[in-house]
Amino acid sequence: MFNLVEAKISNSNDSFTEIMEEIRKVTTDESEFERLLTERILSEFIAGFVDSKKAAKVKQLQLEFPKIKNDSGVEFLCAADCFPKKKKSNRKRAKKVAQSTRSLTEKEPVASDMSSSITITLEKEEENRMKKKRRVGCKEIVKRPEQELELEAEPEMPEKIERVIKEMNGIKTMFVMQKRLTQTDVAKVNNRLSIPRKKMSNCDFVDEEEMKILDDKKGVMVCVVTPSTEMVELELKKWEMGSTYTYNLIGAWIKKVVDNEANQLQSGRLVRLWSFRQDSKLCFVLDNEGLS
C-alpha cells in the first residue's frame, strides 16, 4: 500500500504549493499527508545535495586536470596530469622494499641456522632442568626462606641397626629423618607413616628410576625393618603438597607395624628412619630404641 501511494506522487521539481496539492489528491488523512510531505521534501533535498556534490567534484577535476585540444579541435585530458608526481616516489620506495626483501631472503639460511641453534640450546636446558627435578630438587626447596627445614643432626647408628643392615648385605646406608609420630601416623583411617620433606636430612635415598615412578603418581615397593626387627613389605608413595611434598609408607603400616605391640609405636613417640639398598631394592629401618 505504501509503495502504491508513493508511486502516485510525481518526482518533478515542483514548487512547494504544487507538491502539497499533489499529495492532497492522494490522501485526506492528515497524519498520512504530513508523512508523505516530509518524505517528499527530504527526497528532494537529498537529490539536490547529491547533485551539488557531483557538480563540485566535476569542477575540481576540471581544475586539476585541464583539457587540451588537438589539431581536430577534440578536447581530452592531459595524460601527464592524471598521475600525481607522488607515484614516482612510490615506485622508488617499492624498488627499495624489493631490494630489502631480496637481501633478507639471501640471509635467511643464517637466521634458520641461528633458530636451530637456539632450539637445541633450549632443549638441552629443559633436559638438564628435568634431570635436576628428578633428583628430588633438594637445593630448590632449601633456597626458599619460607620453607625452613626442621632437620635433626644425624645421630650415630645403633649397633642393632648396623647388625640388621649387615645381615641383609645392605649398602648405601643413609639417615633419612627423626620425628615424633603424630596422631595421623598411628590412626587406622590414615594408615600411613608420613616422611615430610622438611624433616628429611637426606632426600637422595630415592634413585632416578624410582623418582620417575613416584612422579607418575605410582608407588614403589620397599622393605621396612620394624623396631622389633621384623621385615614388612610396604609401598612408598609421593604426595605433592603445593610447593613441597611428602613421602608416605602405606599398605600394611597399621596392621603389621603399628598394631604390633612389640614395636611400641604411639602418638608422640620419637622414631628414626634409615635407608639402605639390598642389591638394588630400596629398604628402610625404623628404630625407637632409647627414644621417648
Residue, then its C-alpha position, 0 to 999 in steps of 0.5 A: m500500500f505504501n509503495l502504491v501511494e508513493a508511486k502516485i506522487s510525481n518526482s518533478n521539481d515542483s514548487f512547494t504549493e504544487i507538491m502539497e496539492e499533489i499529495r492532497k489528491v492522494t490522501t485526506d488523512e492528515s497524519e498520512f499527508e504530513r508523512l508523505l510531505t516530509e518524505r517528499i521534501l527530504s527526497e528532494f533535498i537529498a537529490g539536490f545535495v547529491d547533485s551539488k556534490k557531483a557538480a563540485k567534484v566535476k569542477q575540481l577535476q576540471l581544475e586539476f586536470p585541464k583539457i587540451k585540444n588537438d589539431s581536430g579541435v577534440e578536447f581530452l585530458c592531459a595524460a601527464d596530469c592524471f598521475p600525481k608526481k607522488k607515484k614516482s616516489n612510490r615506485k622508488r620506495a617499492k624498488k627499495v622494499a624489493q631490494s630489502t626483501r631480496s637481501l633478507t631472503e639471501k640471509e635467511p639460511v643464517a637466521s634458520d641456522m641461528s633458530s636451530s641453534i637456539t632450539i637445541t640450546l633450549e632443549k638441552e636446558e629443559e633436559n638438564r632442568m628435568k634431570k635436576k627435578r628428578r633428583v628430588g630438587c633438594k637445593e630448590i626447596v632449601k633456597r626458599p626462606e619460607q620453607e625452613l627445614e626442621l632437620e635433626a643432626e644425624p645421630e650415630m647408628p645403633e649397633k642393632i641397626e648396623r647388625v640388621i643392615k649387615e645381615m641383609n648385605g645392605i649398602k648405601t646406608m643413609f639417615v633419612m629423618q627423626k620425628r615424633l609420630t603424630q596422631t595421623d601416623v598411628a590412626k587406622v583411617n590414615n594408615r600411613l607413616s608420613i616422611p615430610r620433606k622438611k624433616m628429611s636430612n637426606c632426600d637422595f635415598v630415592d634413585e632416578e628410576e624410582m623418582k620417575i615412578l613416584d612422579d607418575k603418581k605410582g608407588v614403589m615397593v620397599c622393605v621396612v625393618t620394624p623396631s622389633t626387627e621384623m621385615v614388612e613389605l610396604e609401598l612408598k608413595k609421593w604426595e605433592m603438597g603445593s610447593t613441597y611434598t611428602y613421602n608416605l609408607i602405606g599398605a600394611w603400616i597399621k596392621k603389621v607395624v603399628d598394631n604390633e605391640a612389640n614395636q611400641l609405636q604411639s602418638g608422640r613417640l620419637v622414631r628414626l628412619w634409615s635407608f639402605r639398598q639390598d642389591s638394588k631394592l630400596c629398604f628402610v629401618l625404623d628404630n625407637e630404641g632409647l627414644s621417648 
